[in-house]
Amino acid sequence: MQHHQGVYNPPIAHYRHFKTKPEWNDHIAKIIGKDGCHFIRMTMRSGCKYIWYNEKEGVIELWGPHAVLRNAQRMVEEHIRSIVYEIETA
């Protein structure tokens, strides 16, 4: 299955999601990165197959092997905390 940037096309894989916080909403573009670069980097580094921001549901979705999903969520959450901190302390 091919995956294209910016197109919702999750793989057949284990799934996990977590709710976004209201204070993240103003920063979501920077969290995701230009052309999804931050989500793409975290997808590769975490061993996930797919990371997606579902704006309608207010969640970040993680797709991939069950064994990597919890750590992938931690990685994404840490990235978000660092972006929000960077913006709020600038």
Sequence and secondary structure as in RCSB ss.txt:
>XXXX:A:sequence
MQHHQGVYNPPIAHYRHFKTKPEWNDHIAKIIGKDGCHFIRMTMRSGCKYIWYNEKEGVIELWGPHAVLRNAQRM
VEEHIRSIVYEIETA
>XXXX:A:secstr
    TTS    SSEEEEEE  GGGGGGHHHHH GGGHHHHHHHHHHT SEEEEETTTTEEEEEE HHHHHHHHHH
HHHHHHHHHHHHHT 
